[in-house]
Amino acid sequence: MYSSDARTVEEFPVADRGAGPYGLTAGPDGALWITLVHAGKIARFSTDGEGPPRTTVHALDGAPDCLPMIITPGPDSALWFTRSGDHRIGRITTDGEAVSYSLPTPDCGPYGITSAADGGLWFTMMNADRVGRLDPADGTVDEYALPVAGGFPSMICEGPDGALWFTLNRANAVGRLAPDTGEVALHPLPTADAGPVGIACDGEALWCVELTASQIARVTTGGRVEEFPLIDDASKPHAIVSTGPGECWFTEWGANRVTHLRANGATTPYALPTPSSEPHGIAVGADGALWTAQETGTVTRITA
């Protein structure tokens, strides 16, 4: 543990190096829920303040090949996650009971997932150029084809306009899907081959990371894009979360750090304690701290 710019950076082990902590989110029970992508498991990491942190690991059917990726709280007090290895959507209760749902399109490669105001779970299908919606009440799935081939849709979130916004990693664009009509609009990024991945809503606009361009982009609901270059052109930003209008935090996979972007465009980087720890997912915990998942077996907390 160490302090940086009046913030404390602390690392905790949650799995062995081969398990691969990848996505994480705050659960309805106040714990962190983490996908262990290489182990085919889901971990619950408790930081309730009653003694040291505790990790409980739940095995999934189809492990290790199911490859759980991104995880999000659902509208039903459970956690939902994508399984890109066996092309399913998973659900796990806070008691650790897990089930999974098959998808209509074979080998579609689900990746990003988010809850939306319409009560559905919306997810991207990397291999199929589609966005899907799963109804948690009965498991039915609707799919929406995208007007691009080989676009590799990645992360997804609900925007301030109620639409679903997602990155197209290989099409160099951000997409918008209207949930009431299924209409899709694409907004190209100014920088060629930027490789967008993570996306987040700050309540007013969308923010996405450009992994191969090492930039952050702000996208208005009208499709206007503004880009912010990072100080390290090999930082490879991967996932992003917002804590308020213009306030974002993102992981830098290539630079082994987490960076805070302020509304005025200023950035503050925070180095991670373990070198080459491969930071991926990022989320705000129930404790108000920033948490990241490192693929080498740890999670890191950044607190004021």
ABEGO torsion letter per residue (X at the ends): XBBBGGBBBBBBBABBAAAGBABBBBBAAGBBBBBBAAAGBBBBBBAAGBEBBBBBBBBBBGOAAAGBBBBBBBAAGBBBBBBAAAGBBBBBBAAGBBBBBBBABBGAGBBBBBBBAAGBBBBBBAAAGBBBBBBAAAGBBBBBBBABBGAGBBBBBBBAAGBBBBBBAAAGBBBBBBAAAGBBBBBBBABBGAGBBBBBBAGABBBBBBAAAGBBBBBBAAGBBBBBBBABAAAGBABBBBAEBGBBBBBBAAAGBBBBBBAAGBBBBBBBABBGAGBBBBBBBAAGBBBBBBAAGBBBBBBX
